[in-house]
Amino acid sequence: MRNKLKISSHSFYAVVAKRILDLLFSVSVILFLSPLFLIIGITLYCMSPRGGIFYGHQRIGKHHKLFTCWKFRTMIPNAKEKLQEILEKNPDMAKEFQETHKLKRDPRIIKGIGHFLRRTSLDELPQFFNVLLGQMSVIGPRPVTEAELVYYQDNVEVLLSIHPGITGLWQISGRNDISYEKRVSLDLLYVKTLKLSLDLKIFIKTFAVILRGKGY
């Protein structure tokens, strides 16, 4: 069983400075990349008009608060129904989904634009609105679902002591190429060692990971 981590009081950086930086960066991204938001939205509508532009999924935020985590839609309109059919016909995919809650080669992804958005992480741009609303941070542990909390065992309160992030240690350490257990350990490590120098390192390395387009 994973050792239980102690929740310590967060530093001034974690409570105040991090929030100020989140707001400044998010406002800048939304303002400067607004034309890109428009281009992505129009492209998605033209290539897959029936599913809408955005996709919202319920995640668990700081102190167990539920919120809708937004992304640009990258899957076909009936993705949820299609998943069950895929898992029933493909035992290997069913095992992968059970272990990681994701499929590396997901046949539900919209051809072309869907793969491009995921490879470049541009599908996550709408999450900057989640940051503005105080539901997420630019950098933090992964935003998890209720079903995933069981994997954190005694450390759920540690994980949920801060806001989840758009990017984080998991993003610069292999993304979906690493095991689920490794993702959990990276989330907890981030919360335990939260500091400005670590956030700067993650911020810089995130761009390198996106440019390589690996592990999406």
C-alpha positions in Angstrom: 0.0 0.0 0.0 1.2 3.5 -0.9 2.5 5.5 2.1 0.2 8.2 3.3 1.6 11.7 2.8 1.2 14.4 5.3 -0.8 17.5 4.2 1.3 20.5 5.1 0.2 24.1 5.0 1.0 25.6 1.6 3.4 28.4 1.1 2.6 32.0 0.2 3.6 31.1 -3.4 1.0 28.2 -3.5 -1.8 30.3 -2.0 -1.3 33.8 -3.5 1.5 34.2 -6.0 0.5 31.1 -8.0 -3.1 32.4 -8.3 -1.9 35.8 -9.5 0.4 34.1 -12.1 -2.5 31.9 -13.2 -4.7 34.8 -13.8 -2.1 36.9 -15.7 -1.1 34.0 -17.9 -4.6 32.8 -18.6 -5.9 36.3 -19.6 -2.9 36.7 -21.9 -3.4 33.3 -23.6 -7.1 33.9 -24.1 -6.6 37.4 -25.6 -3.6 36.6 -27.8 -4.8 33.2 -29.0 -8.5 34.2 -29.6 -8.0 34.0 -33.4 -6.7 30.5 -32.9 -9.7 29.6 -30.8 -11.9 30.8 -33.6 -10.0 28.9 -36.3 -10.2 25.6 -34.3 -13.9 26.1 -33.6 -14.7 26.7 -37.3 -12.6 23.7 -38.4 -14.2 21.4 -35.9 -17.7 22.5 -37.0 -16.9 22.0 -40.7 -15.3 18.5 -40.1 -17.7 17.2 -37.5 -20.8 19.5 -37.3 -23.1 17.3 -35.2 -21.1 17.1 -32.0 -20.5 20.7 -31.0 -17.2 22.5 -30.6 -16.5 22.0 -26.9 -16.5 18.9 -24.7 -17.1 19.1 -21.0 -16.4 16.4 -18.5 -17.0 16.3 -14.7 -13.7 16.3 -12.7 -12.9 16.6 -9.0 -11.3 19.9 -8.0 -9.7 21.3 -4.9 -11.4 20.2 -1.7 -13.6 17.7 -3.6 -15.5 20.4 -5.5 -17.0 19.1 -8.8 -16.4 21.2 -11.9 -16.7 20.8 -15.7 -13.3 20.6 -17.3 -13.6 22.0 -20.9 -11.7 20.9 -24.0 -12.1 21.3 -27.7 -14.0 18.2 -28.9 -11.7 15.7 -30.5 -14.0 12.7 -30.7 -17.0 11.7 -32.8 -20.4 12.8 -31.6 -21.5 9.4 -30.2 -18.1 8.7 -28.5 -19.5 7.5 -25.2 -21.8 5.0 -26.8 -19.1 3.9 -29.2 -16.7 3.2 -26.4 -18.7 0.3 -25.0 -18.9 -1.3 -28.4 -15.1 -1.0 -28.9 -14.3 -2.5 -25.5 -16.6 -5.4 -26.1 -15.0 -6.3 -29.4 -11.4 -5.6 -28.4 -10.2 -7.4 -25.2 -6.8 -5.7 -25.4 -8.3 -2.3 -25.6 -10.7 -3.2 -22.7 -7.7 -4.1 -20.6 -5.9 -0.9 -21.5 -8.9 1.2 -20.7 -9.4 -0.5 -17.3 -5.8 0.1 -16.4 -5.3 3.6 -17.7 -8.8 5.1 -18.3 -7.6 6.0 -21.8 -6.9 4.4 -25.2 -3.6 5.3 -26.9 -5.0 4.5 -30.4 -8.6 5.6 -29.8 -10.6 5.0 -33.0 -13.2 7.5 -31.8 -10.9 10.5 -32.4 -11.9 12.7 -35.4 -9.5 12.0 -38.2 -7.1 14.9 -39.0 -8.2 17.7 -36.7 -8.8 15.5 -33.7 -5.4 13.9 -33.8 -3.7 17.2 -34.5 -5.4 18.9 -31.5 -4.4 16.1 -29.2 -0.8 15.8 -30.4 -0.2 19.5 -29.9 -2.4 19.7 -26.7 -4.4 22.5 -28.4 -7.6 20.7 -27.4 -6.8 21.8 -23.8 -6.9 25.6 -24.5 -10.5 26.0 -23.2 -9.2 25.0 -19.8 -7.7 28.4 -19.4 -11.3 29.5 -18.8 -11.4 26.9 -16.0 -8.3 28.7 -14.5 -10.0 32.1 -14.7 -13.0 30.6 -12.8 -10.6 29.4 -10.0 -11.3 25.7 -10.8 -7.9 24.9 -12.2 -4.3 26.1 -12.2 -2.0 26.3 -15.2 0.3 23.8 -13.5 -0.8 21.1 -11.1 -1.8 17.5 -10.7 -4.0 15.9 -13.3 -7.8 16.7 -13.1 -9.2 13.3 -12.1 -12.6 11.8 -12.2 -14.5 10.4 -9.2 -13.7 6.9 -10.3 -9.9 7.6 -10.3 -9.7 8.7 -6.7 -9.5 5.0 -5.6 -6.0 4.8 -7.0 -4.8 7.5 -4.6 -5.8 5.4 -1.6 -5.0 7.3 1.6 -3.6 10.3 -0.3 -6.8 11.6 -1.8 -6.9 14.6 0.6 -3.3 15.4 -0.4 -4.2 15.4 -4.1 -7.2 17.6 -3.6 -5.5 20.1 -1.4 -4.6 22.2 -4.5 -6.2 22.9 -7.9 -5.6 20.5 -10.7 -3.5 21.8 -13.6 -3.6 22.1 -17.4 -0.1 20.7 -17.4 2.1 19.1 -14.8 4.8 16.6 -14.0 2.9 13.9 -15.9 2.9 16.0 -19.0 6.7 16.3 -19.1 7.3 12.7 -18.0 5.8 10.8 -20.8 2.1 11.8 -20.8 0.1 8.6 -21.8 3.3 6.6 -22.4 3.8 6.1 -18.6 1.9 3.7 -16.4 -1.2 4.9 -14.4 0.6 4.1 -11.1 3.5 6.4 -12.3 1.0 9.2 -13.0 -0.4 8.9 -9.5 3.1 9.1 -7.9 3.9 12.2 -10.0 0.7 13.9 -8.9 1.5 13.3 -5.3 5.2 14.3 -5.8 4.1 17.6 -7.3 1.8 18.5 -4.4 4.5 17.5 -1.9 7.2 19.6 -3.4 5.1 22.5 -4.7 7.4 25.6 -5.4 8.0 28.2 -8.0 11.2 26.6 -9.4 9.4 23.4 -10.1 6.6 25.2 -11.8 9.1 27.1 -14.0 10.7 23.8 -14.9 7.4 22.2 -15.9 6.3 25.3 -17.8 9.5 25.3 -20.0 9.5 21.5 -20.5 5.9 21.4 -21.5 6.6 23.2 -24.7 9.3 20.7 -25.6 6.9 17.8 -25.1 4.2 19.5 -27.2 6.7 20.1 -30.0 7.7 16.4 -30.0 4.1 15.4 -30.0 4.7 12.2 -28.0 2.5 10.3 -25.6 -0.8 12.1 -26.5 
